Amino acid sequence: LKRMEKLIMKYKQKSIPLSKAKLKPHPLLIELTKNDVIQLRANQSIDDLPIEVIQSLLDLHPLAVIFDTDDNSYLTLTTSSILERFKAHPLKAKLNLRLLIYPQEVTEQVLLTTLLFDGALTLFSKSNLSTNIKHRLNCIKEQGIATPKQYVLANLANTSPSTFR
């Protein structure tokens, strides 16, 4: 167990152009997510977002991978709604993707972390997220900072703009 913990902490970080990223889901990731209710896919509704916002969001969500020496590609160890949505952006050639490259020996542990532990923590924080966004919008406006249109946020959330009123 101690050896596994040390290996998980030993990953390399790399930034690559999104347009040149050779990514494939790890076969075990496919098997573990085959019954997921939400299937991730590219989405055109993000065309209105400035490229700087998209790049910042990608930077906040690095992708866990292992390197596949057989075909010189990366096998993803997590699902990424951020990445899937931004693959459709017209300026995707200008975007960079941050990778966390893990050793193959920790594939199962990283999959457990990304699919279960991260999901559980995310679920905990999402119960009041729409209310938080509504309050944050108001606070941002009070500070005189320009806010995005509510329809843009609603498109990203796949919900109605009234959610944030």
Order of alpha helices (4+ residues) and beta strands (2+ residues): alpha-beta-beta-alpha-alpha-beta-beta-alpha-beta-alpha-alpha-alpha-alpha
